Structures are given as structure tokens and as C-alpha cells.
């Protein structure tokens, strides 16, 4: 693993980790304070970037986007159930 991959790995962990507290809170409270339109755009964008990173075989970028899409999708499901 070269220096660029290490930086990418740490960036991925920080970015994915930033969603963890929000997702845990959403699941515990069964309420999502985030704007639904934001969540829909985020899930869509992260899913598209997941597909793109799979196509180009960038596994750090793939993992980042997959986990971000997954966590934000959890928030989206809870938000949709609120309505």
C-alpha cells in the first residue's frame, strides 16, 4: 500500500465514520432530523459513485461510497417511515 492509498484509506474511515453517530441516533430514536431531499440526493449520488468505483476497480472509493450510501439509506428509510 503506497502513501496515496493510506491517505485515501484514512479519509474513507473519517468520512464513513462521520455518518455513524447520525445513523446510530436515527436508529435509536426512530427519527431522522435530516432533510428528506438531501438524503435522497445523497443516497443516489453515493450509489452512482459506488457503481463507478466498481467499474474503475478503485476499492477504497468503492468501500467509501458503498458504506456512505448504506448508512444514509438507513436514515432515508427511517425518515420515510416518519411521514
N, CA, C and O of each residue as an XYZ file, in Angstrom:
332
protein
N       0.853     -1.172      0.000
C       0.000      0.000      0.000
C       0.899      1.236      0.000
O       1.773      1.386      0.854
N       0.668      2.115     -0.973
C       1.511      3.310     -1.065
C       0.921      4.456     -0.233
O      -0.155      4.320      0.349
N       1.631      5.571     -0.185
C       1.220      6.718      0.616
C      -0.141      7.270      0.226
O      -0.937      7.641      1.088
N      -0.409      7.326     -1.081
C      -1.701      7.828     -1.545
C      -2.843      6.943     -1.092
O      -3.904      7.442     -0.717
N      -2.638      5.628     -1.122
C      -3.679      4.697     -0.678
C      -3.922      4.815      0.819
O      -5.058      4.703      1.278
N      -2.863      5.039      1.574
C      -3.002      5.204      3.029
C      -3.806      6.460      3.349
O      -4.689      6.439      4.207
N      -3.494      7.556      2.654
C      -4.252      8.794      2.845
C      -5.720      8.568      2.464
O      -6.621      9.007      3.179
N      -5.957      7.893      1.352
C      -7.319      7.588      0.916
C      -8.055      6.722      1.921
O      -9.242      6.933      2.170
N      -7.369      5.755      2.496
C      -7.973      4.870      3.484
C      -8.380      5.641      4.737
O      -9.479      5.448      5.257
N      -7.498      6.512      5.220
C      -7.832      7.323      6.394
C      -8.967      8.296      6.089
O      -9.851      8.496      6.923
N      -8.952      8.895      4.916
C     -10.042      9.776      4.517
C     -11.363      9.032      4.461
O     -12.393      9.544      4.898
N     -11.327      7.812      3.916
C     -12.524      6.995      3.846
C     -13.056      6.700      5.240
O     -14.256      6.829      5.483
N     -12.183      6.308      6.154
C     -12.617      5.985      7.510
C     -13.223      7.204      8.202
O     -14.218      7.079      8.915
N     -12.637      8.367      8.001
C     -13.187      9.583      8.604
C     -14.558      9.932      8.027
O     -15.485     10.263      8.767
N     -14.678      9.857      6.717
C     -15.937     10.216      6.070
C     -17.052      9.238      6.427
O     -18.162      9.657      6.754
N     -16.768      7.951      6.366
C     -17.766      6.949      6.732
C     -18.072      7.051      8.227
O     -19.224      6.940      8.646
N     -17.039      7.261      9.011
C     -17.219      7.393     10.456
C     -18.082      8.575     10.844
O     -18.750      8.547     11.878
N     -18.076      9.616     10.022
C     -18.887     10.795     10.341
C     -20.381     10.487     10.264
O     -21.184     11.169     10.902
N     -20.761      9.475      9.498
C     -22.175      9.092      9.402
C     -22.606      8.198     10.558
O     -23.801      8.104     10.837
N     -21.679      7.545     11.232
C     -22.025      6.566     12.267
C     -22.849      7.181     13.405
O     -23.894      6.626     13.744
N     -22.430      8.304     14.011
C     -23.240      8.849     15.110
C     -24.665      9.216     14.679
O     -25.620      8.983     15.420
N     -24.803      9.788     13.486
C     -26.134     10.155     13.000
C     -26.996      8.918     12.773
O     -28.172      8.905     13.135
N     -26.424      7.891     12.182
C     -27.177      6.670     11.904
C     -27.577      5.971     13.195
O     -28.706      5.496     13.319
N     -26.666      5.903     14.153
C     -26.979      5.283     15.449
C     -28.102      6.052     16.141
O     -29.038      5.448     16.664
N     -28.012      7.373     16.147
C     -29.058      8.200     16.761
C     -30.402      8.006     16.065
O     -31.440      7.906     16.721
N     -30.379      7.953     14.744
C     -31.607      7.754     13.968
C     -32.255      6.420     14.311
O     -33.471      6.346     14.488
N     -31.455      5.376     14.403
C     -31.987      4.045     14.701
C     -32.533      4.001     16.131
O     -33.609      3.451     16.367
N     -31.796      4.577     17.083
C     -32.240      4.560     18.480
C     -33.534      5.333     18.677
O     -34.453      4.852     19.340
N     -33.611      6.539     18.102
C     -34.775      7.403     18.310
C     -35.908      7.119     17.322
O     -37.039      7.568     17.510
N     -35.587      6.368     16.270
C     -36.538      6.102     15.194
C     -37.071      7.392     14.583
O     -38.224      7.479     14.158
N     -36.202      8.379     14.554
C     -36.493      9.678     13.942
C     -35.226     10.168     13.264
O     -34.120      9.991     13.776
N     -35.403     10.782     12.113
C     -34.259     11.322     11.378
C     -34.448     12.826     11.192
O     -35.397     13.254     10.535
N     -33.548     13.632     11.766
C     -33.679     15.077     11.665
C     -33.211     15.658     10.327
O     -33.360     16.856     10.087
N     -32.652     14.825      9.466
C     -32.116     15.308      8.198
C     -33.225     15.606      7.198
O     -34.305     15.017      7.264
N     -32.960     16.505      6.290
C     -33.881     16.881      5.227
C     -34.015     15.720      4.237
O     -33.013     15.198      3.749
N     -35.267     15.314      3.940
C     -35.500     14.165      3.061
C     -34.888     14.359      1.683
O     -34.298     13.425      1.140
N     -35.013     15.537      1.108
C     -34.457     15.788     -0.221
C     -32.936     15.601     -0.219
O     -32.371     15.035     -1.155
N     -32.284     16.080      0.839
C     -30.838     15.899      0.968
C     -30.489     14.414      0.995
O     -29.571     13.974      0.303
N     -31.223     13.649      1.793
C     -30.923     12.217      1.924
C     -31.110     11.503      0.587
O     -30.286     10.671      0.209
N     -32.176     11.819     -0.122
C     -32.430     11.170     -1.417
C     -31.303     11.473     -2.403
O     -30.812     10.575     -3.088
N     -30.900     12.732     -2.471
C     -29.803     13.104     -3.370
C     -28.517     12.410     -2.948
O     -27.774     11.916     -3.796
N     -28.248     12.367     -1.656
C     -27.016     11.754     -1.150
C     -26.977     10.264     -1.452
O     -25.959      9.753     -1.919
N     -28.080      9.558     -1.188
C     -28.128      8.115     -1.462
C     -27.945      7.850     -2.953
O     -27.216      6.938     -3.342
N     -28.604      8.647     -3.780
C     -28.486      8.484     -5.232
C     -27.049      8.718     -5.697
O     -26.496      7.917     -6.449
N     -26.454      9.815     -5.247
C     -25.085     10.146     -5.651
C     -24.095      9.097     -5.164
O     -23.232      8.662     -5.927
N     -24.206      8.685     -3.907
C     -23.277      7.686     -3.362
C     -23.447      6.346     -4.073
O     -22.467      5.632     -4.287
N     -24.675      6.001     -4.439
C     -24.903      4.749     -5.169
C     -24.280      4.803     -6.562
O     -23.671      3.833     -7.015
N     -24.435      5.937     -7.234
C     -23.827      6.092     -8.561
C     -22.303      6.055     -8.468
O     -21.645      5.445     -9.311
N     -21.746      6.696     -7.462
C     -20.294      6.666     -7.280
C     -19.806      5.274     -6.892
O     -18.683      4.893     -7.224
N     -20.647      4.512     -6.189
C     -20.295      3.122     -5.872
C     -20.170      2.314     -7.162
O     -19.214      1.560     -7.341
N     -21.144      2.478     -8.056
C     -21.092      1.770     -9.340
C     -19.865      2.197    -10.145
O     -19.165      1.357    -10.711
N     -19.612      3.487    -10.192
C     -18.453      3.999    -10.924
C     -17.143      3.442    -10.358
O     -16.275      3.004    -11.112
N     -17.008      3.460     -9.050
C     -15.757      2.987     -8.454
C     -15.581      1.481     -8.647
O     -14.452      0.996     -8.712
N     -16.689      0.737     -8.740
C     -16.598     -0.684     -9.065
C     -16.079     -0.858    -10.492
O     -15.214     -1.693    -10.753
N     -16.618     -0.061    -11.403
C     -16.208     -0.148    -12.813
C     -14.726      0.148    -12.983
O     -14.039     -0.525    -13.751
N     -14.225      1.166    -12.260
C     -12.804      1.520    -12.393
C     -11.907      0.732    -11.438
O     -10.689      0.907    -11.428
N     -12.529     -0.140    -10.632
C     -11.792     -1.017     -9.708
C     -10.996     -0.247     -8.648
O      -9.867     -0.610     -8.317
N     -11.601      0.814     -8.126
C     -10.984      1.570     -7.027
C     -11.678      1.135     -5.750
O     -12.761      1.629     -5.438
N     -11.066      0.208     -4.996
C     -11.744     -0.439     -3.874
C     -11.895      0.470     -2.662
O     -12.850      0.316     -1.900
N     -10.990      1.399     -2.468
C     -11.157      2.363     -1.369
C     -12.352      3.257     -1.661
O     -13.205      3.455     -0.795
N     -12.421      3.794     -2.861
C     -13.537      4.648     -3.270
C     -14.849      3.855     -3.271
O     -15.891      4.381     -2.883
N     -14.798      2.601     -3.704
C     -15.975      1.733     -3.696
C     -16.490      1.544     -2.276
O     -17.680      1.719     -2.015
N     -15.599      1.189     -1.363
C     -15.993      0.942      0.024
C     -16.564      2.198      0.661
O     -17.587      2.147      1.343
N     -15.898      3.331      0.436
C     -16.369      4.608      0.959
C     -17.796      4.878      0.502
O     -18.670      5.148      1.326
N     -18.036      4.810     -0.776
C     -19.346      5.155     -1.309
C     -20.410      4.130     -0.951
O     -21.558      4.490     -0.693
N     -20.038      2.866     -0.934
C     -20.995      1.835     -0.543
C     -21.451      2.032      0.893
O     -22.650      2.003      1.173
N     -20.499      2.234      1.809
C     -20.855      2.410      3.216
C     -21.612      3.717      3.450
O     -22.531      3.762      4.268
N     -21.236      4.764      2.748
C     -21.952      6.040      2.864
C     -23.385      5.903      2.350
O     -24.321      6.399      2.977
N     -23.554      5.237      1.223
C     -24.897      5.021      0.677
C     -25.723      4.160      1.621
O     -26.903      4.432      1.841
N     -25.115      3.137      2.173
C     -25.825      2.225      3.086
C     -26.303      2.961      4.332
O     -27.467      2.851      4.718
N     -25.402      3.712      4.960
C     -25.772      4.427      6.187
C     -26.815      5.507      5.916
O     -27.752      5.678      6.697
N     -26.658      6.226      4.828
C     -27.642      7.265      4.531
C     -28.972      6.646      4.098
O     -30.024      7.253      4.299
N     -28.942      5.454      3.511
C     -30.183      4.761      3.160
C     -30.954      4.370      4.423
O     -32.185      4.412      4.435
N     -30.247      3.995      5.469
C     -30.905      3.699      6.748
C     -31.635      4.944      7.237
O     -32.786      4.865      7.666
N     -30.963      6.097      7.173
C     -31.591      7.355      7.573
C     -32.804      7.659      6.692
O     -33.821      8.154      7.180
N     -32.695      7.365      5.406
C     -33.791      7.628      4.478
C     -35.009      6.758      4.800
O     -36.139      7.246      4.783
N     -34.788      5.493      5.089
C     -35.894      4.585      5.415
C     -36.621      5.072      6.667
O     -37.851      5.099      6.705
N     -35.863      5.452      7.678
C     -36.482      5.956      8.907
C     -37.258      7.244      8.617
O     -38.377      7.422      9.098
N     -36.659      8.133      7.832
C     -37.322      9.396      7.502
C     -38.620      9.139      6.743
O     -39.629      9.787      7.022
N     -38.617      8.216      5.795
C     -39.824      7.904      5.035
C     -40.915      7.284      5.914
O     -42.104      7.501      5.679
N     -40.508      6.516      6.922
C     -41.482      5.924      7.837
C     -42.118      6.987      8.737
O     -43.236      6.802      9.217
N     -41.408      8.102      8.968
C     -41.953      9.193      9.777
C     -43.145      9.834      9.097
O     -44.067     10.299      9.767
N     -43.137      9.866      7.768
C     -44.171     10.601      7.030
C     -45.453      9.836      6.893
O     -46.408     10.333      6.296
